């Protein structure tokens, strides 16, 4: 087996310094005559005020028709096209809705959304200070030999691992000695020494009903959304306005309609591991361990778990808001 790794395999890999602080992610390589440097980036979360399209549609429906109902959307669009003298099949986007609302002297509703932008880390990292790199289904990780991020932030370098509370460690990414991302910290455990409970996780792909595709198929068959509502309501004995996703799926299954599926990625909790504080190497933005996952499994009593939680793609360590959660590591 080759001891070399393709350059592309490094891209987007999480880079953590020796104190457990996140330096960034690999963006590219800078090749010099005498050394190789890793150029990094960080994802910064920013808040942005945007037009609340759904609320704006409701406000327009209320102004024009006296009530807000999704069934009135087509009627609303036709009215806007007519009043703005647009072609009958002109697309209806944010600009058209806003212009029409302003024509009616309506306030434009807004909402705050969070967006992520990539920002380059000024100082590249010398490949020579990479201690190890590994990959699990949760993502790729590099651990450095030096505390470059801790020093950059002015963090005091200690020769021991201070005790932390459950509130301080809960949700932190846990990385073993070989740079394998193994899961998240759940809570501390009282004992001599203090203990830490870890949720060992993996990423699984499952099939779920593609409700959007199912609805499109039904509308295509019945020609109009109203007809779909009426038929489902009649067969299930409920009012059209009470129809939810589960009713659409239930009705389709009863009628023998082909149910379209899509792949969905979830972070699954495989087991729980209770470890002594003495096997924790460092705690920064993430928790670095002094043992491999295999060594921890042999020395502790793992508890298998069937529970799972859905990953919010992208996947960033909760303790480091600027970094992606595990799913984004893949």
C-alpha positions in Angstrom: 0.0 0.0 0.0 1.3 3.5 -0.9 2.3 5.8 1.9 1.4 8.8 -0.3 -1.9 10.6 -0.5 -3.5 12.4 -3.5 -3.6 16.1 -3.0 -7.4 16.2 -3.4 -7.9 13.9 -0.4 -6.6 16.7 1.8 -9.1 19.3 0.6 -11.7 20.5 3.3 -10.0 18.4 6.0 -10.4 19.8 9.5 -7.1 21.0 10.9 -6.7 21.0 14.7 -3.6 22.1 16.6 -1.9 20.2 19.5 -4.1 22.0 22.1 -7.4 21.0 20.4 -8.1 24.4 18.8 -9.4 24.5 15.2 -7.1 26.2 12.7 -9.4 25.8 9.8 -9.9 23.5 6.8 -7.5 22.7 4.0 -8.2 24.9 0.9 -5.1 24.2 -1.2 -1.4 23.6 -1.2 1.4 26.1 -1.6 4.5 24.3 -3.0 7.9 26.0 -2.4 11.3 24.7 -3.4 12.1 23.6 0.1 8.7 23.0 1.8 5.0 22.4 1.3 2.4 24.6 3.0 -1.3 24.0 3.7 -3.4 27.0 2.9 -6.5 27.0 5.2 -9.9 28.6 5.3 -12.6 29.1 7.9 -16.3 29.2 7.4 -17.7 32.3 9.1 -21.4 32.5 10.0 -23.0 35.9 9.3 -26.5 37.2 9.7 -28.3 38.8 6.8 -31.7 40.5 6.5 -33.7 39.2 3.6 -37.3 39.5 2.3 -39.6 37.0 3.9 -41.2 35.7 0.7 -43.8 33.5 2.4 -44.9 36.3 4.7 -45.0 38.7 1.8 -47.3 36.4 -0.2 -49.6 36.2 2.8 -49.7 40.0 3.2 -50.5 40.4 -0.5 -53.3 37.7 -0.3 -54.8 39.4 2.7 -54.7 42.8 0.9 -56.3 41.5 -2.3 -58.5 38.6 -1.2 -59.1 39.2 2.5 -57.5 35.8 3.5 -54.2 34.0 3.1 -54.4 30.5 1.6 -51.8 28.5 -0.4 -54.5 27.7 -2.9 -54.7 31.4 -3.8 -51.1 31.5 -4.9 -51.9 31.0 -8.6 -54.6 33.6 -8.5 -52.2 36.0 -6.8 -49.6 35.6 -9.5 -52.1 36.1 -12.2 -53.3 39.3 -10.6 -49.7 40.6 -10.2 -48.9 39.8 -13.9 -52.1 41.6 -15.0 -51.5 44.7 -12.8 -47.8 44.9 -13.7 -48.6 44.3 -17.4 -46.3 41.3 -17.5 -46.6 38.3 -19.9 -49.1 35.7 -18.8 -46.3 33.1 -18.2 -43.7 35.5 -16.8 -41.9 34.0 -13.8 -42.8 35.3 -10.4 -39.9 36.0 -8.1 -38.9 38.2 -5.2 -38.5 41.4 -7.4 -42.0 41.1 -8.8 -43.6 40.5 -5.4 -41.7 43.4 -3.8 -42.5 45.8 -6.6 -46.2 44.9 -6.4 -46.3 45.2 -2.6 -44.7 48.7 -2.9 -47.3 49.6 -5.5 -49.9 48.7 -2.9 -48.0 50.7 -0.2 -47.5 47.6 1.9 -44.6 47.1 4.3 -42.1 44.5 3.1 -41.7 41.8 5.7 -38.1 40.6 6.4 -36.4 37.9 8.3 -32.8 37.3 9.4 -31.0 34.3 7.9 -27.6 33.0 8.7 -25.2 32.5 5.9 -21.7 31.0 5.8 -18.8 32.6 3.9 -15.3 31.1 3.4 -12.5 33.3 4.7 -8.9 32.6 4.0 -6.6 32.0 7.0 -3.7 34.3 6.6 -0.9 32.1 7.8 -0.4 28.7 6.0 0.6 25.6 7.9 3.8 23.8 7.2 3.2 20.2 6.2 6.2 19.2 8.5 4.2 19.9 11.6 1.4 17.5 10.7 1.3 14.8 13.4 -1.3 12.5 11.8 -4.3 12.4 9.5 -7.2 10.1 9.4 -10.8 9.7 8.1 -14.0 8.2 9.4 -17.6 8.5 8.0 -17.8 11.7 10.2 -15.1 13.3 8.2 -11.3 13.9 7.7 -9.1 15.4 10.4 -5.4 16.5 10.7 -3.8 17.0 14.1 -0.7 19.2 14.3 2.3 18.8 16.5 2.3 22.5 17.6 -0.2 24.8 19.3 -0.3 27.3 16.5 -4.0 28.3 16.9 -3.8 28.4 20.7 -0.8 30.8 20.4 -2.6 32.8 17.8 -5.6 33.3 20.2 -3.3 34.0 23.2 -4.5 30.9 25.0 -2.4 29.8 28.0 -0.6 26.5 27.3 -1.1 24.1 30.3 0.6 20.8 31.1 -2.6 19.3 32.4 -6.2 19.1 31.3 -8.5 21.2 33.6 -11.8 19.7 34.6 -14.8 21.0 32.7 -18.5 20.9 33.5 -21.1 19.1 31.4 -22.3 22.4 30.0 -18.8 23.2 28.8 -18.1 19.9 27.0 -21.6 18.7 25.8 -21.7 18.5 22.0 -17.9 18.9 21.5 -16.3 16.9 18.8 -14.2 14.0 20.0 -11.1 13.0 18.1 -8.9 10.0 19.0 -5.1 9.7 19.0 -5.0 8.8 15.3 -7.0 11.9 14.3 -10.2 9.8 13.8 -13.4 11.8 14.5 -15.3 9.3 16.7 -18.3 11.3 17.9 -19.4 13.9 20.5 -19.1 14.4 24.2 -22.3 13.9 26.2 -21.6 14.7 29.8 -19.1 14.4 32.6 -19.2 11.6 35.1 -18.4 12.0 38.8 -15.6 9.7 40.1 -11.9 9.6 40.8 -10.7 10.8 38.4 -13.6 12.6 36.7 -15.0 10.7 33.8 -16.4 11.6 30.3 -19.3 10.0 28.5 -18.8 9.9 24.7 -21.4 9.2 22.0 -19.6 7.1 19.4 -21.2 8.0 16.1 -21.1 7.2 12.4 -22.8 8.5 9.3 -25.5 6.2 7.7 -27.5 6.6 4.5 -31.2 5.8 4.7 -34.1 5.9 2.3 -37.0 8.2 3.1 -40.2 9.2 1.2 -39.5 12.1 -1.2 -42.7 14.0 -0.4 -42.0 16.8 -2.9 -41.6 14.4 -5.8 -44.7 12.5 -4.6 -46.8 15.7 -4.6 -45.5 16.6 -8.1 -46.5 13.2 -9.4 -50.0 13.6 -7.9 -50.5 17.1 -9.3 -49.4 15.9 -12.7 -51.9 13.1 -12.6 -54.9 15.2 -11.3 -53.9 18.3 -13.3 -54.7 20.7 -10.4 -53.5 20.8 -6.8 -57.1 21.5 -5.7 -58.2 18.2 -7.2 -55.5 16.3 -5.2 -56.7 18.0 -2.0 -60.3 17.2 -2.7 -59.6 13.5 -3.5 -57.4 12.9 -0.4 -59.9 14.7 1.9 -62.8 12.7 0.5 -61.0 9.3 0.8 -59.6 10.0 4.3 -62.7 11.8 5.7 -60.9 15.0 6.6 -61.1 18.6 5.6 -58.8 19.8 2.8 -57.2 22.4 5.0 -56.2 19.7 7.5 -54.2 17.7 5.0 -50.5 17.2 6.0 -47.6 15.3 4.6 -48.4 12.1 6.5 -52.0 12.2 5.0 -50.6 12.4 1.5 -48.2 9.5 2.1 -51.0 7.4 3.8 -53.4 8.0 0.9 -50.8 7.2 -1.7 -49.9 3.9 0.0 -53.6 3.0 0.3 -54.2 3.7 -3.4 -51.1 1.7 -4.5 -49.3 4.8 -5.9 -45.6 4.4 -6.4 -43.8 6.2 -3.5 -40.7 8.0 -4.7 -37.7 7.7 -2.3 -34.6 9.8 -1.7 -31.4 9.2 0.1 -31.0 10.9 3.5 -27.8 11.1 5.5 -28.0 10.7 9.3 -25.5 10.7 12.1 -26.2 7.5 14.1 -25.2 6.9 17.6 -23.5 3.5 17.7 -22.7 3.2 21.4 -21.7 5.1 24.5 -18.2 5.0 26.0 -17.4 6.1 29.5 -13.7 7.1 29.8 -11.5 8.5 32.6 -10.3 12.1 32.4 -6.7 10.7 32.3 -7.1 9.6 28.7 -8.0 13.1 27.5 -5.0 14.7 25.9 -6.4 18.3 25.4 -9.6 20.2 25.4 -9.9 23.3 23.1 -12.6 23.7 20.5 -12.6 19.9 20.3 -11.6 17.1 22.7 -8.4 15.2 21.8 -7.8 11.8 23.3 -4.6 10.0 24.2 -6.0 6.6 23.0 -7.4 5.1 19.9 -11.1 4.2 19.7 -10.1 0.5 19.6 -8.1 0.9 22.8 -11.0 2.7 24.5 -13.4 0.0 23.5 -11.2 -2.7 25.1 -10.7 -0.9 28.4 -14.2 0.4 28.9 -17.7 -1.0 28.8 -19.4 0.3 25.7 -23.2 0.5 25.7 -24.8 -0.1 22.3 -27.4 2.4 21.3 -30.1 2.2 18.6 -30.9 5.9 18.7 -29.9 8.3 16.0 -30.1 12.0 15.3 -30.4 13.7 12.0 -27.3 15.6 11.0 -27.9 19.4 10.0 -25.7 19.5 6.9 -23.7 20.2 6.9 -22.4 18.8 10.6 -19.7 21.8 12.9 -18.5 21.3 16.3 -21.0 23.1 18.6 -18.1 24.6 20.5 -16.7 26.3 17.4 -19.5 28.2 15.6 -17.3 29.0 12.6 -16.6 25.3 11.8 -18.8 22.7 10.1 -20.5 19.9 11.9 -19.4 16.3 11.2 -21.6 15.9 8.2 -19.8 18.8 6.4 -16.5 17.0 6.9 -17.3 14.4 4.3 
